[in-house]
Amino acid sequence: MTITRKPLIPDFFNSVYQGYATNYINKNMWRMRSCVGDFDDAMSLACLCFYDCRKRYGNKVSNQAHFMSLYKRNLACWITECANYDTKFTDTLQQYQSTYKDEVAPEATLSAALGEASSELKLVLQMIIDAPAEVLSVFRGDLNGKKRGIDLFFLRAVTTCGIPAGHAGKLQSELLNILS
């Protein structure tokens, strides 16, 4: 028993438009391989292009040659757009890989370092991360124009978590030791 697909757009299936798209995509697949995927995905893109072209110009064009011309131009533009995206993405990826080839992501280093922190310090840092913007703006008020503003910010965060204020200095020095 074989399963055959029923074409969703019968005007495209086994038509001159599908034939043109097959030839054009075969010639230009190298330009957009990592963006589009395989040949079937590119043909789906060509079918979508046909549908878009028919939707835009179908009732305005009476001549088949004129519609074919519009379809060719539309398909070429879509393929070029995909190729440009593919080139930009590939260049960016290669540049990123060459720049950060043997480096560990900063988030991973921070996460590993904070894994050794005490439960109280983790609680304070989690509160700072999860705090609403309004709470943080109140905390940030401690930083404005004060010489020891960061100490006041950390003290307020510690006391908000229900930890005694006397532990703030110890937790702050623990955080600085972990981050250094």
LINNOR-V629925 format. One record per pair of residues at least 12 apart in sequence whose ideal C-beta (glycine too) atoms are under 10 Angstrom apart, sorted by sequence separation. I is the first residue (numbers start at 1). J is the second residue. D is the distance in Angstrom with one decimal. If there is no record, write none. Layout:
I	J	D
I	J	D
//
This chain:
58	70	9.8
114	126	10.0
141	153	9.0
142	154	9.1
155	167	9.9
156	168	9.0
158	170	9.7
26	39	7.8
29	42	6.2
32	45	8.9
54	67	7.9
57	70	5.3
139	152	8.7
140	153	7.2
142	155	8.2
155	168	4.5
158	171	6.1
25	39	6.8
28	42	8.6
53	67	7.4
56	70	8.2
57	71	8.7
139	153	5.3
142	156	6.1
154	168	5.9
155	169	8.6
157	171	9.2
158	172	8.3
53	68	9.7
139	154	9.2
141	156	9.4
142	157	9.7
154	169	8.9
157	172	9.8
25	41	9.9
26	42	9.2
54	70	9.5
139	155	9.9
152	168	9.6
155	171	9.7
22	39	8.7
25	42	4.7
50	67	9.8
53	70	5.7
54	71	8.3
57	74	8.7
136	153	9.4
139	156	5.4
151	168	7.7
154	171	7.5
155	172	8.4
24	42	9.5
25	43	6.5
53	71	4.9
56	74	8.3
138	156	8.0
139	157	6.5
151	169	8.2
154	172	5.1
52	71	9.5
53	72	9.5
153	172	9.9
22	42	9.5
25	45	8.3
53	73	8.8
21	42	8.4
22	43	7.0
25	46	6.2
50	71	6.2
53	74	4.7
135	156	9.6
136	157	9.4
139	160	8.3
151	172	7.1
154	175	8.1
21	43	6.5
24	46	7.7
49	71	7.2
52	74	6.9
53	75	8.1
135	157	9.4
138	160	9.8
150	172	8.4
52	75	9.9
21	45	8.8
22	46	8.0
50	74	8.3
18	43	7.8
21	46	3.6
46	71	9.1
49	74	5.5
50	75	7.9
53	78	9.9
128	153	9.0
135	160	7.8
20	46	8.6
21	47	7.6
49	75	4.9
52	78	8.6
128	154	9.1
131	157	8.3
49	76	9.5
18	46	7.5
21	49	7.7
46	74	9.8
49	77	8.7
17	46	8.0
18	47	7.8
21	50	7.4
46	75	6.0
49	78	5.1
128	157	5.6
131	160	8.3
17	47	8.7
20	50	9.7
45	75	8.6
48	78	8.3
49	79	8.7
124	154	7.7
127	157	6.3
12	43	9.5
127	158	9.1
17	49	9.2
18	50	8.1
46	78	8.1
125	157	8.6
128	160	9.3
17	50	5.3
45	78	6.5
46	79	8.6
124	157	5.4
127	160	6.4
128	161	9.4
12	46	8.1
13	47	8.5
45	79	8.1
123	157	9.8
124	158	5.6
127	161	5.2
12	47	5.1
15	50	8.5
123	158	9.2
124	159	9.8
126	161	8.8
127	162	9.8
11	47	9.9
12	48	9.6
17	53	8.8
42	78	10.0
124	160	8.5
125	161	9.7
127	163	9.9
12	49	9.6
17	54	9.3
42	79	8.3
45	82	7.4
121	158	9.3
124	161	5.3
9	47	6.0
12	50	4.8
120	158	8.1
123	161	5.3
8	47	8.0
9	48	9.1
11	50	7.6
12	51	7.5
123	162	8.7
124	163	7.0
7	47	8.8
11	51	8.8
42	82	8.5
121	161	10.0
123	163	7.4
9	50	6.9
120	161	7.7
9	51	5.8
12	54	8.7
36	78	9.9
120	162	9.9
121	163	9.5
8	51	9.0
11	54	7.0
36	79	8.8
120	163	5.5
124	167	9.5
120	164	9.9
124	168	8.9
9	54	8.3
32	78	9.5
35	81	9.4
36	82	5.7
121	167	9.6
125	171	9.5
11	58	9.4
28	75	9.6
32	79	6.4
35	82	4.9
36	83	9.3
120	167	6.6
124	171	6.3
16	64	8.5
20	68	7.4
24	72	7.9
28	76	8.7
31	79	7.0
32	80	8.9
34	82	9.9
35	83	7.5
123	171	9.5
124	172	9.3
31	80	8.1
32	81	9.0
33	82	9.8
35	84	9.1
36	85	9.5
118	167	9.6
121	170	9.2
17	67	8.8
21	71	8.5
25	75	8.6
29	79	9.2
32	82	4.1
33	83	9.6
35	85	5.4
36	86	7.8
120	170	8.8
121	171	5.1
125	175	7.8
17	68	7.2
20	71	7.5
21	72	9.4
24	75	6.3
28	79	5.4
31	82	7.6
32	83	4.7
34	85	9.7
35	86	3.7
120	171	6.0
121	172	9.0
124	175	8.4
16	68	7.0
20	72	6.8
24	76	7.6
27	79	9.7
28	80	8.8
31	83	3.8
32	84	9.0
34	86	5.6
35	87	8.9
118	170	9.0
30	83	9.1
31	84	9.0
32	85	7.9
33	86	7.2
34	87	9.7
35	88	9.5
118	171	7.4
121	174	5.6
17	71	5.9
21	75	6.3
25	79	7.5
28	82	9.2
32	86	4.9
35	89	6.7
117	171	9.0
120	174	8.7
121	175	6.0
16	71	9.5
17	72	9.3
20	75	7.8
24	79	7.2
28	83	7.3
31	86	6.8
32	87	9.0
34	89	7.1
35	90	8.6
30	86	9.8
31	87	8.1
34	90	6.2
118	174	6.4
33	90	9.7
117	174	6.7
118	175	9.8
121	178	8.0
17	75	8.8
21	79	9.7
116	174	9.5
117	175	7.4
12	71	9.8
34	93	8.9
117	177	9.7
118	178	9.8
114	175	8.8
116	177	9.8
117	178	5.9
113	175	9.8
116	178	6.6
115	178	9.6
113	177	9.7
114	178	6.5
113	178	5.0
114	179	8.9
113	179	6.9
113	180	9.6
110	178	9.0
110	179	8.0
//
